[in-house]
């Protein structure tokens, strides 16, 4: 990862943590007596990352809305599933919540054996906050100019190129496997301990193909160090207007493969609390300040009802389960 990408990421994280004090004024308490004291929002990833930054944005907004402190606690490990398990086993009183990315809920349960929690039914799914797409890139030394040429080359020379991921069994790993299955091509996978370890090998053409968020890939694309081929997700990136989406490239099944972030509670949490929190998420996502901060991180608002969020999770969980099984992705 380069200095520019680190700076972009740092600015996004700092901007989400700052300036939120003006977003809202305290409102009346929802769900009689709720919250009765400080609320913990568990984040399954380390401080400083995108999921953590968004969790803190939500915590700041909810603190003002409900008039009680909402505090982020980082419980890390096993691709976020340790934090998820701790919340699923917490009292269903709305005092302990979970903020996740898609991987914890819909991907890791299929790739990391031994999970003791059913992420679909072991949690109440409150609302999404945001979603974002990914950019499929190659090293410029690969003799292709577009995704069709890349697929043709990969079919002509199966297993002659490498793809890299920021970690085995994570969402980007499974997203890349989904691309390989949809395109019917074969590449060899190399799995690193994070994006900062992966990027140098992509830039040196030790690894030919990678999937990244735009804040990570963008500076390298602008510098000519990476060539963008495809947007994995719903819509074209305004910074890459000539790069097609998966649907436009004839791979419509990849259109829903995007990064989403949302809020959850233990199963059995009263519906009045779930609805009050969902209302807070919707209000937060509609503020100009939060929209601007999401946009700076190449994300867009995606607030949902609890019913819509559950339907999305069920669909994604089933899809990623099929991909993990077909690609035989199991992390021991």
Secondary structure, DSSP 4 states (H G I P E B T S, - for coil): --HHHHHHHHHHHHHHHSSGGGS----PPSTTT--SS-EEEEESS-TTSHHHHHHHHHHHHHHHHHSS-EEEEE---GGGHHHHHHHHTS-SSSSEEEEEEHIIIIIHHHHBTT--S-TTTSEEEEEEEEEE-EEEEEETTSS-SSHHHHHHHHHHTTT-SEEEESSTTSHHHHHHHHHHHHHT---EEEE-SSHHHHHHHHHTTSS-EEEEEHHHHHHHHHTTSEEEEEEESSS--TT-TTSPBTTTTT-GGGTT--EEEEEEEETT--HHHHHHHHHHHHHHHHSHHHHHHHHHTT-EE----HHHHHHHHHHHHHHHHHHHHHHT--B-
